[in-house]
Amino acid sequence: MKLKSILNDSQIDFVKNELPGLPVDIDVNSEKYDVFCEGIETYYQTESFDEKYNITAKGKLAESIIDLLTDKGYW
């Protein structure tokens, strides 16, 4: 299954704009998918919270991608 068929349009736009080095037209059983997961997890851990530790809108998008992939058993 292709990652881009799992993500919604706003999640795809987020990845393309915030993480341009991570492709979304990849198979979820590929090595590139492992790199994608590492990249989105790193973004979530390092960029998703403001100085008061409140999650940002972009952080919520990153979190929604992780949650979706976890719920579908791809994480």
PDB file of N, CA, C, O and CB in Angstrom:
ATOM      1  N   MET A   1       0.847  -1.175   0.000  1.00  0.00           N
ATOM      2  CA  MET A   1       0.000   0.000   0.000  1.00  0.00           C
ATOM      3  C   MET A   1       0.894   1.240   0.000  1.00  0.00           C
ATOM      4  O   MET A   1       1.920   1.284   0.679  1.00  0.00           O
ATOM      5  CB  MET A   1      -0.964  -0.003   1.224  1.00  0.00           C
ATOM      6  N   LYS A   2       0.492   2.226  -0.760  1.00  0.00           N
ATOM      7  CA  LYS A   2       1.235   3.479  -0.847  1.00  0.00           C
ATOM      8  C   LYS A   2       0.864   4.398   0.313  1.00  0.00           C
ATOM      9  O   LYS A   2      -0.303   4.493   0.691  1.00  0.00           O
ATOM     10  CB  LYS A   2       0.963   4.177  -2.193  1.00  0.00           C
ATOM     11  N   LEU A   3       1.855   5.066   0.867  1.00  0.00           N
ATOM     12  CA  LEU A   3       1.639   5.991   1.974  1.00  0.00           C
ATOM     13  C   LEU A   3       0.679   7.103   1.588  1.00  0.00           C
ATOM     14  O   LEU A   3      -0.176   7.488   2.385  1.00  0.00           O
ATOM     15  CB  LEU A   3       2.962   6.582   2.434  1.00  0.00           C
ATOM     16  N   LYS A   4       0.811   7.623   0.371  1.00  0.00           N
ATOM     17  CA  LYS A   4      -0.047   8.736  -0.040  1.00  0.00           C
ATOM     18  C   LYS A   4      -1.519   8.337  -0.131  1.00  0.00           C
ATOM     19  O   LYS A   4      -2.392   9.205  -0.120  1.00  0.00           O
ATOM     20  CB  LYS A   4       0.415   9.277  -1.378  1.00  0.00           C
ATOM     21  N   SER A   5      -1.804   7.041  -0.220  1.00  0.00           N
ATOM     22  CA  SER A   5      -3.203   6.612  -0.241  1.00  0.00           C
ATOM     23  C   SER A   5      -3.779   6.489   1.174  1.00  0.00           C
ATOM     24  O   SER A   5      -4.990   6.347   1.342  1.00  0.00           O
ATOM     25  CB  SER A   5      -3.331   5.274  -0.976  1.00  0.00           C
ATOM     26  N   ILE A   6      -2.921   6.542   2.178  1.00  0.00           N
ATOM     27  CA  ILE A   6      -3.354   6.473   3.572  1.00  0.00           C
ATOM     28  C   ILE A   6      -3.563   7.872   4.145  1.00  0.00           C
ATOM     29  O   ILE A   6      -4.518   8.113   4.884  1.00  0.00           O
ATOM     30  CB  ILE A   6      -2.326   5.702   4.415  1.00  0.00           C
ATOM     31  N   LEU A   7      -2.665   8.790   3.797  1.00  0.00           N
ATOM     32  CA  LEU A   7      -2.716  10.146   4.350  1.00  0.00           C
ATOM     33  C   LEU A   7      -3.784  10.981   3.658  1.00  0.00           C
ATOM     34  O   LEU A   7      -4.107  10.750   2.493  1.00  0.00           O
ATOM     35  CB  LEU A   7      -1.352  10.829   4.219  1.00  0.00           C
ATOM     36  N   ASN A   8      -4.333  11.961   4.388  1.00  0.00           N
ATOM     37  CA  ASN A   8      -5.280  12.884   3.762  1.00  0.00           C
ATOM     38  C   ASN A   8      -4.514  14.052   3.131  1.00  0.00           C
ATOM     39  O   ASN A   8      -3.300  14.161   3.302  1.00  0.00           O
ATOM     40  CB  ASN A   8      -6.318  13.404   4.804  1.00  0.00           C
ATOM     41  N   ASP A   9      -5.208  14.911   2.414  1.00  0.00           N
ATOM     42  CA  ASP A   9      -4.560  15.995   1.675  1.00  0.00           C
ATOM     43  C   ASP A   9      -3.781  16.940   2.578  1.00  0.00           C
ATOM     44  O   ASP A   9      -2.677  17.352   2.222  1.00  0.00           O
ATOM     45  CB  ASP A   9      -5.591  16.777   0.902  1.00  0.00           C
ATOM     46  N   SER A  10      -4.326  17.293   3.737  1.00  0.00           N
ATOM     47  CA  SER A  10      -3.618  18.225   4.624  1.00  0.00           C
ATOM     48  C   SER A  10      -2.358  17.579   5.196  1.00  0.00           C
ATOM     49  O   SER A  10      -1.357  18.264   5.406  1.00  0.00           O
ATOM     50  CB  SER A  10      -4.543  18.688   5.769  1.00  0.00           C
ATOM     51  N   GLN A  11      -2.392  16.285   5.450  1.00  0.00           N
ATOM     52  CA  GLN A  11      -1.203  15.583   5.934  1.00  0.00           C
ATOM     53  C   GLN A  11      -0.138  15.504   4.842  1.00  0.00           C
ATOM     54  O   GLN A  11       1.050  15.674   5.118  1.00  0.00           O
ATOM     55  CB  GLN A  11      -1.574  14.170   6.420  1.00  0.00           C
ATOM     56  N   ILE A  12      -0.555  15.250   3.616  1.00  0.00           N
ATOM     57  CA  ILE A  12       0.389  15.208   2.494  1.00  0.00           C
ATOM     58  C   ILE A  12       1.014  16.580   2.284  1.00  0.00           C
ATOM     59  O   ILE A  12       2.228  16.681   2.103  1.00  0.00           O
ATOM     60  CB  ILE A  12      -0.314  14.737   1.200  1.00  0.00           C
ATOM     61  N   ASP A  13       0.209  17.633   2.305  1.00  0.00           N
ATOM     62  CA  ASP A  13       0.734  18.994   2.160  1.00  0.00           C
ATOM     63  C   ASP A  13       1.715  19.325   3.274  1.00  0.00           C
ATOM     64  O   ASP A  13       2.750  19.943   3.026  1.00  0.00           O
ATOM     65  CB  ASP A  13      -0.411  20.013   2.153  1.00  0.00           C
ATOM     66  N   PHE A  14       1.401  18.919   4.492  1.00  0.00           N
ATOM     67  CA  PHE A  14       2.291  19.147   5.630  1.00  0.00           C
ATOM     68  C   PHE A  14       3.652  18.509   5.378  1.00  0.00           C
ATOM     69  O   PHE A  14       4.684  19.155   5.557  1.00  0.00           O
ATOM     70  CB  PHE A  14       1.671  18.590   6.924  1.00  0.00           C
ATOM     71  N   VAL A  15       3.658  17.250   4.966  1.00  0.00           N
ATOM     72  CA  VAL A  15       4.919  16.546   4.716  1.00  0.00           C
ATOM     73  C   VAL A  15       5.694  17.236   3.598  1.00  0.00           C
ATOM     74  O   VAL A  15       6.901  17.444   3.720  1.00  0.00           O
ATOM     75  CB  VAL A  15       4.657  15.065   4.355  1.00  0.00           C
ATOM     76  N   LYS A  16       5.021  17.589   2.520  1.00  0.00           N
ATOM     77  CA  LYS A  16       5.701  18.229   1.391  1.00  0.00           C
ATOM     78  C   LYS A  16       6.293  19.578   1.768  1.00  0.00           C
ATOM     79  O   LYS A  16       7.373  19.927   1.293  1.00  0.00           O
ATOM     80  CB  LYS A  16       4.739  18.403   0.231  1.00  0.00           C
ATOM     81  N   ASN A  17       5.603  20.349   2.620  1.00  0.00           N
ATOM     82  CA  ASN A  17       6.065  21.687   2.991  1.00  0.00           C
ATOM     83  C   ASN A  17       7.054  21.690   4.150  1.00  0.00           C
ATOM     84  O   ASN A  17       8.025  22.447   4.127  1.00  0.00           O
ATOM     85  CB  ASN A  17       4.890  22.544   3.345  1.00  0.00           C
ATOM     86  N   GLU A  18       6.828  20.871   5.146  1.00  0.00           N
ATOM     87  CA  GLU A  18       7.664  20.878   6.345  1.00  0.00           C
ATOM     88  C   GLU A  18       8.813  19.876   6.294  1.00  0.00           C
ATOM     89  O   GLU A  18       9.850  20.082   6.924  1.00  0.00           O
ATOM     90  CB  GLU A  18       6.818  20.596   7.546  1.00  0.00           C
ATOM     91  N   LEU A  19       8.631  18.816   5.560  1.00  0.00           N
ATOM     92  CA  LEU A  19       9.630  17.748   5.478  1.00  0.00           C
ATOM     93  C   LEU A  19       9.858  17.373   4.013  1.00  0.00           C
ATOM     94  O   LEU A  19       9.602  16.237   3.614  1.00  0.00           O
ATOM     95  CB  LEU A  19       9.180  16.503   6.298  1.00  0.00           C
ATOM     96  N   PRO A  20      10.340  18.326   3.215  1.00  0.00           N
ATOM     97  CA  PRO A  20      10.432  18.090   1.766  1.00  0.00           C
ATOM     98  C   PRO A  20      11.349  16.934   1.373  1.00  0.00           C
ATOM     99  O   PRO A  20      11.256  16.444   0.247  1.00  0.00           O
ATOM    100  CB  PRO A  20      10.910  19.334   1.092  1.00  0.00           C
ATOM    101  N   GLY A  21      12.212  16.493   2.247  1.00  0.00           N
ATOM    102  CA  GLY A  21      13.084  15.367   1.939  1.00  0.00           C
ATOM    103  C   GLY A  21      12.419  14.016   2.118  1.00  0.00           C
ATOM    104  O   GLY A  21      12.985  12.984   1.756  1.00  0.00           O
ATOM    105  N   LEU A  22      11.210  14.024   2.678  1.00  0.00           N
ATOM    106  CA  LEU A  22      10.502  12.766   2.907  1.00  0.00           C
ATOM    107  C   LEU A  22       9.444  12.555   1.829  1.00  0.00           C
ATOM    108  O   LEU A  22       8.526  13.365   1.701  1.00  0.00           O
ATOM    109  CB  LEU A  22       9.852  12.752   4.308  1.00  0.00           C
ATOM    110  N   PRO A  23       9.555  11.488   1.058  1.00  0.00           N
ATOM    111  CA  PRO A  23       8.563  11.223   0.017  1.00  0.00           C
ATOM    112  C   PRO A  23       7.288  10.619   0.593  1.00  0.00           C
ATOM    113  O   PRO A  23       7.327   9.942   1.620  1.00  0.00           O
ATOM    114  CB  PRO A  23       9.144  10.293  -1.039  1.00  0.00           C
ATOM    115  N   VAL A  24       6.165  10.862  -0.064  1.00  0.00           N
ATOM    116  CA  VAL A  24       4.901  10.244   0.347  1.00  0.00           C
ATOM    117  C   VAL A  24       4.437   9.195  -0.662  1.00  0.00           C
ATOM    118  O   VAL A  24       3.508   8.435  -0.386  1.00  0.00           O
ATOM    119  CB  VAL A  24       3.820  11.314   0.521  1.00  0.00           C
ATOM    120  N   ASP A  25       5.081   9.152  -1.830  1.00  0.00           N
ATOM    121  CA  ASP A  25       4.725   8.168  -2.851  1.00  0.00           C
ATOM    122  C   ASP A  25       5.611   6.930  -2.691  1.00  0.00           C
ATOM    123  O   ASP A  25       6.362   6.556  -3.592  1.00  0.00           O
ATOM    124  CB  ASP A  25       4.871   8.773  -4.283  1.00  0.00           C
ATOM    125  N   ILE A  26       5.500   6.307  -1.512  1.00  0.00           N
ATOM    126  CA  ILE A  26       6.320   5.143  -1.192  1.00  0.00           C
ATOM    127  C   ILE A  26       5.433   4.034  -0.639  1.00  0.00           C
ATOM    128  O   ILE A  26       4.334   4.281  -0.142  1.00  0.00           O
ATOM    129  CB  ILE A  26       7.434   5.512  -0.176  1.00  0.00           C
ATOM    130  N   ASP A  27       5.927   2.828  -0.736  1.00  0.00           N
ATOM    131  CA  ASP A  27       5.216   1.678  -0.190  1.00  0.00           C
ATOM    132  C   ASP A  27       5.495   1.582   1.309  1.00  0.00           C
ATOM    133  O   ASP A  27       6.626   1.796   1.744  1.00  0.00           O
ATOM    134  CB  ASP A  27       5.636   0.366  -0.917  1.00  0.00           C
ATOM    135  N   VAL A  28       4.478   1.265   2.092  1.00  0.00           N
ATOM    136  CA  VAL A  28       4.646   1.211   3.548  1.00  0.00           C
ATOM    137  C   VAL A  28       5.477   0.009   4.009  1.00  0.00           C
ATOM    138  O   VAL A  28       5.747  -0.130   5.202  1.00  0.00           O
ATOM    139  CB  VAL A  28       3.288   1.170   4.216  1.00  0.00           C
ATOM    140  N   ASN A  29       5.873  -0.837   3.100  1.00  0.00           N
ATOM    141  CA  ASN A  29       6.727  -1.975   3.444  1.00  0.00           C
ATOM    142  C   ASN A  29       8.154  -1.797   2.932  1.00  0.00           C
ATOM    143  O   ASN A  29       8.906  -2.767   2.836  1.00  0.00           O
ATOM    144  CB  ASN A  29       6.136  -3.259   2.881  1.00  0.00           C
ATOM    145  N   SER A  30       8.527  -0.565   2.606  1.00  0.00           N
ATOM    146  CA  SER A  30       9.848  -0.317   2.037  1.00  0.00           C
ATOM    147  C   SER A  30      10.794   0.304   3.066  1.00  0.00           C
ATOM    148  O   SER A  30      10.371   0.773   4.123  1.00  0.00           O
ATOM    149  CB  SER A  30       9.732   0.595   0.818  1.00  0.00           C
ATOM    150  N   GLU A  31      12.082   0.292   2.729  1.00  0.00           N
ATOM    151  CA  GLU A  31      13.075   0.942   3.588  1.00  0.00           C
ATOM    152  C   GLU A  31      12.838   2.447   3.634  1.00  0.00           C
ATOM    153  O   GLU A  31      13.078   3.075   4.665  1.00  0.00           O
ATOM    154  CB  GLU A  31      14.502   0.643   3.090  1.00  0.00           C
ATOM    155  N   LYS A  32      12.372   3.031   2.539  1.00  0.00           N
ATOM    156  CA  LYS A  32      12.082   4.467   2.523  1.00  0.00           C
ATOM    157  C   LYS A  32      10.981   4.807   3.520  1.00  0.00           C
ATOM    158  O   LYS A  32      10.972   5.901   4.085  1.00  0.00           O
ATOM    159  CB  LYS A  32      11.674   4.920   1.111  1.00  0.00           C
ATOM    160  N   TYR A  33      10.060   3.885   3.740  1.00  0.00           N
ATOM    161  CA  TYR A  33       9.003   4.111   4.722  1.00  0.00           C
ATOM    162  C   TYR A  33       9.595   4.180   6.130  1.00  0.00           C
ATOM    163  O   TYR A  33       9.156   4.989   6.948  1.00  0.00           O
ATOM    164  CB  TYR A  33       7.938   2.997   4.640  1.00  0.00           C
ATOM    165  N   ASP A  34      10.584   3.338   6.412  1.00  0.00           N
ATOM    166  CA  ASP A  34      11.261   3.395   7.710  1.00  0.00           C
ATOM    167  C   ASP A  34      11.907   4.760   7.914  1.00  0.00           C
ATOM    168  O   ASP A  34      11.847   5.323   9.008  1.00  0.00           O
ATOM    169  CB  ASP A  34      12.321   2.282   7.819  1.00  0.00           C
ATOM    170  N   VAL A  35      12.523   5.290   6.864  1.00  0.00           N
ATOM    171  CA  VAL A  35      13.130   6.622   6.925  1.00  0.00           C
ATOM    172  C   VAL A  35      12.051   7.675   7.150  1.00  0.00           C
ATOM    173  O   VAL A  35      12.251   8.615   7.919  1.00  0.00           O
ATOM    174  CB  VAL A  35      13.920   6.927   5.628  1.00  0.00           C
ATOM    175  N   PHE A  36      10.907   7.523   6.480  1.00  0.00           N
ATOM    176  CA  PHE A  36       9.791   8.447   6.670  1.00  0.00           C
ATOM    177  C   PHE A  36       9.360   8.456   8.137  1.00  0.00           C
ATOM    178  O   PHE A  36       9.193   9.522   8.728  1.00  0.00           O
ATOM    179  CB  PHE A  36       8.602   8.063   5.758  1.00  0.00           C
ATOM    180  N   CYS A  37       9.180   7.281   8.719  1.00  0.00           N
ATOM    181  CA  CYS A  37       8.738   7.186  10.118  1.00  0.00           C
ATOM    182  C   CYS A  37       9.741   7.842  11.060  1.00  0.00           C
ATOM    183  O   CYS A  37       9.352   8.552  11.987  1.00  0.00           O
ATOM    184  CB  CYS A  37       8.532   5.715  10.516  1.00  0.00           C
ATOM    185  N   GLU A  38      11.013   7.610  10.829  1.00  0.00           N
ATOM    186  CA  GLU A  38      12.038   8.243  11.659  1.00  0.00           C
ATOM    187  C   GLU A  38      11.982   9.758  11.519  1.00  0.00           C
ATOM    188  O   GLU A  38      12.122  10.483  12.504  1.00  0.00           O
ATOM    189  CB  GLU A  38      13.434   7.726  11.281  1.00  0.00           C
ATOM    190  N   GLY A  39      11.779  10.235  10.297  1.00  0.00           N
ATOM    191  CA  GLY A  39      11.725  11.674  10.049  1.00  0.00           C
ATOM    192  C   GLY A  39      10.534  12.343  10.701  1.00  0.00           C
ATOM    193  O   GLY A  39      10.679  13.401  11.312  1.00  0.00           O
ATOM    194  N   ILE A  40       9.364  11.748  10.584  1.00  0.00           N
ATOM    195  CA  ILE A  40       8.161  12.349  11.163  1.00  0.00           C
ATOM    196  C   ILE A  40       8.225  12.282  12.686  1.00  0.00           C
ATOM    197  O   ILE A  40       7.757  13.197  13.364  1.00  0.00           O
ATOM    198  CB  ILE A  40       6.887  11.637  10.643  1.00  0.00           C
ATOM    199  N   GLU A  41       8.795  11.214  13.228  1.00  0.00           N
ATOM    200  CA  GLU A  41       8.935  11.105  14.681  1.00  0.00           C
ATOM    201  C   GLU A  41       9.927  12.143  15.211  1.00  0.00           C
ATOM    202  O   GLU A  41       9.684  12.754  16.252  1.00  0.00           O
ATOM    203  CB  GLU A  41       9.391   9.685  15.073  1.00  0.00           C
ATOM    204  N   THR A  42      11.029  12.343  14.513  1.00  0.00           N
ATOM    205  CA  THR A  42      12.002  13.358  14.914  1.00  0.00           C
ATOM    206  C   THR A  42      11.383  14.744  14.858  1.00  0.00           C
ATOM    207  O   THR A  42      11.583  15.551  15.766  1.00  0.00           O
ATOM    208  CB  THR A  42      13.246  13.298  14.020  1.00  0.00           C
ATOM    209  N   TYR A  43      10.631  15.028  13.795  1.00  0.00           N
ATOM    210  CA  TYR A  43       9.953  16.321  13.693  1.00  0.00           C
ATOM    211  C   TYR A  43       9.020  16.507  14.883  1.00  0.00           C
ATOM    212  O   TYR A  43       9.024  17.560  15.521  1.00  0.00           O
ATOM    213  CB  TYR A  43       9.164  16.428  12.362  1.00  0.00           C
ATOM    214  N   TYR A  44       8.230  15.498  15.179  1.00  0.00           N
ATOM    215  CA  TYR A  44       7.273  15.594  16.285  1.00  0.00           C
ATOM    216  C   TYR A  44       7.998  15.879  17.604  1.00  0.00           C
ATOM    217  O   TYR A  44       7.559  16.725  18.383  1.00  0.00           O
ATOM    218  CB  TYR A  44       6.448  14.293  16.399  1.00  0.00           C
ATOM    219  N   GLN A  45       9.087  15.185  17.848  1.00  0.00           N
ATOM    220  CA  GLN A  45       9.806  15.343  19.111  1.00  0.00           C
ATOM    221  C   GLN A  45      10.537  16.676  19.218  1.00  0.00           C
ATOM    222  O   GLN A  45      10.708  17.192  20.323  1.00  0.00           O
ATOM    223  CB  GLN A  45      10.791  14.219  19.278  1.00  0.00           C
ATOM    224  N   THR A  46      10.969  17.241  18.101  1.00  0.00           N
ATOM    225  CA  THR A  46      11.810  18.443  18.166  1.00  0.00           C
ATOM    226  C   THR A  46      11.125  19.731  17.744  1.00  0.00           C
ATOM    227  O   THR A  46      11.567  20.809  18.141  1.00  0.00           O
ATOM    228  CB  THR A  46      13.001  18.248  17.320  1.00  0.00           C
ATOM    229  N   GLU A  47      10.064  19.658  16.956  1.00  0.00           N
ATOM    230  CA  GLU A  47       9.469  20.864  16.387  1.00  0.00           C
ATOM    231  C   GLU A  47       8.000  21.077  16.733  1.00  0.00           C
ATOM    232  O   GLU A  47       7.428  22.087  16.322  1.00  0.00           O
ATOM    233  CB  GLU A  47       9.612  20.828  14.919  1.00  0.00           C
ATOM    234  N   SER A  48       7.379  20.187  17.454  1.00  0.00           N
ATOM    235  CA  SER A  48       5.923  20.224  17.618  1.00  0.00           C
ATOM    236  C   SER A  48       5.421  21.051  18.790  1.00  0.00           C
ATOM    237  O   SER A  48       4.215  21.246  18.938  1.00  0.00           O
ATOM    238  CB  SER A  48       5.421  18.851  17.770  1.00  0.00           C
ATOM    239  N   PHE A  49       6.321  21.535  19.613  1.00  0.00           N
ATOM    240  CA  PHE A  49       5.891  22.239  20.817  1.00  0.00           C
ATOM    241  C   PHE A  49       6.529  23.619  20.891  1.00  0.00           C
ATOM    242  O   PHE A  49       7.676  23.810  20.487  1.00  0.00           O
ATOM    243  CB  PHE A  49       6.239  21.427  22.068  1.00  0.00           C
ATOM    244  N   ASP A  50       5.765  24.584  21.416  1.00  0.00           N
ATOM    245  CA  ASP A  50       6.317  25.923  21.582  1.00  0.00           C
ATOM    246  C   ASP A  50       7.127  25.990  22.877  1.00  0.00           C
ATOM    247  O   ASP A  50       7.292  24.986  23.570  1.00  0.00           O
ATOM    248  CB  ASP A  50       5.189  26.986  21.585  1.00  0.00           C
ATOM    249  N   GLU A  51       7.627  27.181  23.192  1.00  0.00           N
ATOM    250  CA  GLU A  51       8.495  27.333  24.363  1.00  0.00           C
ATOM    251  C   GLU A  51       7.786  27.034  25.687  1.00  0.00           C
ATOM    252  O   GLU A  51       8.446  26.801  26.700  1.00  0.00           O
ATOM    253  CB  GLU A  51       9.049  28.735  24.400  1.00  0.00           C
ATOM    254  N   LYS A  52       6.467  27.038  25.688  1.00  0.00           N
ATOM    255  CA  LYS A  52       5.700  26.705  26.900  1.00  0.00           C
ATOM    256  C   LYS A  52       5.208  25.257  26.866  1.00  0.00           C
ATOM    257  O   LYS A  52       4.360  24.862  27.667  1.00  0.00           O
ATOM    258  CB  LYS A  52       4.502  27.661  27.055  1.00  0.00           C
ATOM    259  N   TYR A  53       5.739  24.484  25.946  1.00  0.00           N
ATOM    260  CA  TYR A  53       5.413  23.063  25.786  1.00  0.00           C
ATOM    261  C   TYR A  53       3.965  22.810  25.376  1.00  0.00           C
ATOM    262  O   TYR A  53       3.394  21.765  25.685  1.00  0.00           O
ATOM    263  CB  TYR A  53       5.695  22.335  27.068  1.00  0.00           C
ATOM    264  N   ASN A  54       3.386  23.773  24.683  1.00  0.00           N
ATOM    265  CA  ASN A  54       2.059  23.589  24.091  1.00  0.00           C
ATOM    266  C   ASN A  54       2.253  23.060  22.676  1.00  0.00           C
ATOM    267  O   ASN A  54       3.120  23.538  21.944  1.00  0.00           O
ATOM    268  CB  ASN A  54       1.230  24.932  24.090  1.00  0.00           C
ATOM    269  N   ILE A  55       1.457  22.086  22.296  1.00  0.00           N
ATOM    270  CA  ILE A  55       1.585  21.541  20.943  1.00  0.00           C
ATOM    271  C   ILE A  55       1.102  22.585  19.931  1.00  0.00           C
ATOM    272  O   ILE A  55       0.092  23.255  20.150  1.00  0.00           O
ATOM    273  CB  ILE A  55       0.774  20.211  20.798  1.00  0.00           C
ATOM    274  N   THR A  56       1.826  22.713  18.838  1.00  0.00           N
ATOM    275  CA  THR A  56       1.487  23.671  17.790  1.00  0.00           C
ATOM    276  C   THR A  56       0.567  23.011  16.764  1.00  0.00           C
ATOM    277  O   THR A  56       0.356  21.799  16.794  1.00  0.00           O
ATOM    278  CB  THR A  56       2.768  24.212  17.106  1.00  0.00           C
ATOM    279  N   ALA A  57       0.027  23.816  15.863  1.00  0.00           N
ATOM    280  CA  ALA A  57      -0.834  23.274  14.804  1.00  0.00           C
ATOM    281  C   ALA A  57      -0.060  22.271  13.942  1.00  0.00           C
ATOM    282  O   ALA A  57      -0.587  21.221  13.574  1.00  0.00           O
ATOM    283  CB  ALA A  57      -1.395  24.418  13.920  1.00  0.00           C
ATOM    284  N   LYS A  58       1.189  22.603  13.627  1.00  0.00           N
ATOM    285  CA  LYS A  58       2.008  21.680  12.837  1.00  0.00           C
ATOM    286  C   LYS A  58       2.319  20.421  13.636  1.00  0.00           C
ATOM    287  O   LYS A  58       2.403  19.326  13.080  1.00  0.00           O
ATOM    288  CB  LYS A  58       3.315  22.360  12.389  1.00  0.00           C
ATOM    289  N   GLY A  59       2.485  20.587  14.927  1.00  0.00           N
ATOM    290  CA  GLY A  59       2.706  19.433  15.793  1.00  0.00           C
ATOM    291  C   GLY A  59       1.510  18.503  15.805  1.00  0.00           C
ATOM    292  O   GLY A  59       1.655  17.281  15.831  1.00  0.00           O
ATOM    293  N   LYS A  60       0.319  19.099  15.786  1.00  0.00           N
ATOM    294  CA  LYS A  60      -0.898  18.288  15.754  1.00  0.00           C
ATOM    295  C   LYS A  60      -0.998  17.499  14.453  1.00  0.00           C
ATOM    296  O   LYS A  60      -1.469  16.362  14.445  1.00  0.00           O
ATOM    297  CB  LYS A  60      -2.136  19.175  15.927  1.00  0.00           C
ATOM    298  N   LEU A  61      -0.551  18.108  13.350  1.00  0.00           N
ATOM    299  CA  LEU A  61      -0.550  17.380  12.073  1.00  0.00           C
ATOM    300  C   LEU A  61       0.435  16.216  12.112  1.00  0.00           C
ATOM    301  O   LEU A  61       0.118  15.113  11.667  1.00  0.00           O
ATOM    302  CB  LEU A  61      -0.199  18.329  10.911  1.00  0.00           C
ATOM    303  N   ALA A  62       1.625  16.467  12.642  1.00  0.00           N
ATOM    304  CA  ALA A  62       2.605  15.384  12.762  1.00  0.00           C
ATOM    305  C   ALA A  62       2.048  14.271  13.643  1.00  0.00           C
ATOM    306  O   ALA A  62       2.178  13.089  13.322  1.00  0.00           O
ATOM    307  CB  ALA A  62       3.940  15.913  13.341  1.00  0.00           C
ATOM    308  N   GLU A  63       1.432  14.655  14.746  1.00  0.00           N
ATOM    309  CA  GLU A  63       0.837  13.683  15.657  1.00  0.00           C
ATOM    310  C   GLU A  63      -0.284  12.897  14.975  1.00  0.00           C
ATOM    311  O   GLU A  63      -0.428  11.695  15.198  1.00  0.00           O
ATOM    312  CB  GLU A  63       0.302  14.386  16.906  1.00  0.00           C
ATOM    313  N   SER A  64      -1.074  13.579  14.147  1.00  0.00           N
ATOM    314  CA  SER A  64      -2.178  12.895  13.461  1.00  0.00           C
ATOM    315  C   SER A  64      -1.658  11.850  12.478  1.00  0.00           C
ATOM    316  O   SER A  64      -2.285  10.808  12.290  1.00  0.00           O
ATOM    317  CB  SER A  64      -3.059  13.912  12.723  1.00  0.00           C
ATOM    318  N   ILE A  65      -0.520  12.123  11.855  1.00  0.00           N
ATOM    319  CA  ILE A  65       0.083  11.151  10.939  1.00  0.00           C
ATOM    320  C   ILE A  65       0.548   9.924  11.719  1.00  0.00           C
ATOM    321  O   ILE A  65       0.282   8.789  11.323  1.00  0.00           O
ATOM    322  CB  ILE A  65       1.270  11.785  10.165  1.00  0.00           C
ATOM    323  N   ILE A  66       1.239  10.158  12.819  1.00  0.00           N
ATOM    324  CA  ILE A  66       1.717   9.048  13.650  1.00  0.00           C
ATOM    325  C   ILE A  66       0.538   8.230  14.169  1.00  0.00           C
ATOM    326  O   ILE A  66       0.560   7.000  14.119  1.00  0.00           O
ATOM    327  CB  ILE A  66       2.565   9.576  14.831  1.00  0.00           C
ATOM    328  N   ASP A  67      -0.489   8.915  14.665  1.00  0.00           N
ATOM    329  CA  ASP A  67      -1.668   8.216  15.195  1.00  0.00           C
ATOM    330  C   ASP A  67      -2.368   7.392  14.115  1.00  0.00           C
ATOM    331  O   ASP A  67      -2.752   6.246  14.352  1.00  0.00           O
ATOM    332  CB  ASP A  67      -2.654   9.222  15.799  1.00  0.00           C
ATOM    333  N   LEU A  68      -2.532   7.978  12.932  1.00  0.00           N
ATOM    334  CA  LEU A  68      -3.192   7.273  11.832  1.00  0.00           C
ATOM    335  C   LEU A  68      -2.426   6.011  11.448  1.00  0.00           C
ATOM    336  O   LEU A  68      -3.010   4.938  11.301  1.00  0.00           O
ATOM    337  CB  LEU A  68      -3.331   8.194  10.614  1.00  0.00           C
ATOM    338  N   LEU A  69      -1.113   6.153  11.289  1.00  0.00           N
ATOM    339  CA  LEU A  69      -0.300   5.002  10.898  1.00  0.00           C
ATOM    340  C   LEU A  69      -0.271   3.941  11.996  1.00  0.00           C
ATOM    341  O   LEU A  69      -0.212   2.746  11.709  1.00  0.00           O
ATOM    342  CB  LEU A  69       1.125   5.449  10.566  1.00  0.00           C
ATOM    343  N   THR A  70      -0.313   4.380  13.248  1.00  0.00           N
ATOM    344  CA  THR A  70      -0.368   3.437  14.371  1.00  0.00           C
ATOM    345  C   THR A  70      -1.700   2.697  14.374  1.00  0.00           C
ATOM    346  O   THR A  70      -1.740   1.474  14.507  1.00  0.00           O
ATOM    347  CB  THR A  70      -0.163   4.173  15.715  1.00  0.00           C
ATOM    348  N   ASP A  71      -2.791   3.450  14.225  1.00  0.00           N
ATOM    349  CA  ASP A  71      -4.127   2.844  14.227  1.00  0.00           C
ATOM    350  C   ASP A  71      -4.300   1.825  13.103  1.00  0.00           C
ATOM    351  O   ASP A  71      -4.991   0.821  13.271  1.00  0.00           O
ATOM    352  CB  ASP A  71      -5.191   3.926  14.105  1.00  0.00           C
ATOM    353  N   LYS A  72      -3.672   2.085  11.964  1.00  0.00           N
ATOM    354  CA  LYS A  72      -3.797   1.179  10.818  1.00  0.00           C
ATOM    355  C   LYS A  72      -2.778   0.033  10.864  1.00  0.00           C
ATOM    356  O   LYS A  72      -2.770  -0.831   9.988  1.00  0.00           O
ATOM    357  CB  LYS A  72      -3.629   1.962   9.521  1.00  0.00           C
ATOM    358  N   GLY A  73      -1.925   0.034  11.885  1.00  0.00           N
ATOM    359  CA  GLY A  73      -0.951  -1.041  12.046  1.00  0.00           C
ATOM    360  C   GLY A  73       0.302  -0.894  11.208  1.00  0.00           C
ATOM    361  O   GLY A  73       1.024  -1.871  11.012  1.00  0.00           O
ATOM    362  N   TYR A  74       0.579   0.298  10.709  1.00  0.00           N
ATOM    363  CA  TYR A  74       1.766   0.519   9.877  1.00  0.00           C
ATOM    364  C   TYR A  74       2.921   1.138  10.648  1.00  0.00           C
ATOM    365  O   TYR A  74       3.995   1.326  10.077  1.00  0.00           O
ATOM    366  CB  TYR A  74       1.416   1.403   8.710  1.00  0.00           C
ATOM    367  N   TRP A  75       2.744   1.456  11.909  1.00  0.00           N
ATOM    368  CA  TRP A  75       3.802   2.112  12.687  1.00  0.00           C
ATOM    369  C   TRP A  75       4.548   1.089  13.485  1.00  0.00           C
ATOM    370  O   TRP A  75       5.481   1.432  14.211  1.00  0.00           O
ATOM    371  CB  TRP A  75       3.230   3.192  13.613  1.00  0.00           C
TER     372      TRP A  75
END
